[in-house]
Amino acid sequence: MPCAAYAGEVSASPVVGRLGPDGPTLVDPDQPVVTVDDLGLTRGDGCFDSALVVHTDTGNEVRDLDDHLDRLFASAAALEIEPPARQAWHDLVSLVVAAWPEPVDASLKLVLTRGREWYPEAGPTAFAVVQPRPAGRPQRGNDPSRLAGARTLRIGEGNGADASGAVSVVTLSRGHPSDAFVDAPWLLGGVKTLSYVVNVAAQREARRRGADDVIFTTTDGFALDAPMAGLVVIRDGRVLTTPTDGTGILESLSVAAILHAAAAAGRETAEELVPAADLLTADGVWLVASSRGPTPVREIDGVAVALDPRLIVEVTRWAGF
């Protein structure tokens, strides 16, 4: 059953802008932005970052833009790509965000590649895209507190329905132990590279298994994150997420915001390794990303997990939705 707290599809086309020698310009979304020899296309040699565009009474704004630029610049440094100046990115973002025509929130993607293989003197390629957020995501300003009167649900009880937009996931091995990245900086742990082919392959495998998404695990039995989202686990009242040191996962700004708000609300928070088996008995599990928002998990590997409406309300608010 559709939920009023979730938006339908937005019909607007993406807004695309590119940084050139003379500054940012808008690009027709039906026209090419990269060339056939761009190393971001041919080698995945580049990085990106994504942020939430929020619609306000005074216009469109990007949430935590400088934090996202910090992460983009950190990724570029790890790849040894010299990015355009920060002000140039601000100018680009201002251009594309102002051109977003819909009075609703959207998703912003910032992309940086090493540039052209045949003409390296042209420098890096940099562009930005504002696009609709997918349907079924939490929307800011919608109050999910009507869930608070409901009992904790496990799929399979009653009609199994919930109004939270919860997803089913499968656990898939990432193929390395939890400390694989400690002494291997060349593996680019924590870098948001364009090389997402493993991530999308994992999501295809999830669909083949009849699930919506994936939680990656280590070979020594710990939970990592999702292919395109961070992980938040509430267990025995504590709000937990996977540490980035050693695991190679990306630091999530959205997860950090949730933990900060949870701590301010008096909750104990921690970055610690959570055994994958413990997810099944947790108070709640969420997949979290900037434009995605906090998405509760209802089922892991075919086993129902707790959906506590009160916790869904809390986590949604901690995330700023």
Order of alpha helices (4+ residues) and beta strands (2+ residues): beta-beta-alpha-beta-beta-alpha-alpha-beta-beta-beta-alpha-beta-beta-beta-alpha-beta-beta-beta-beta-alpha
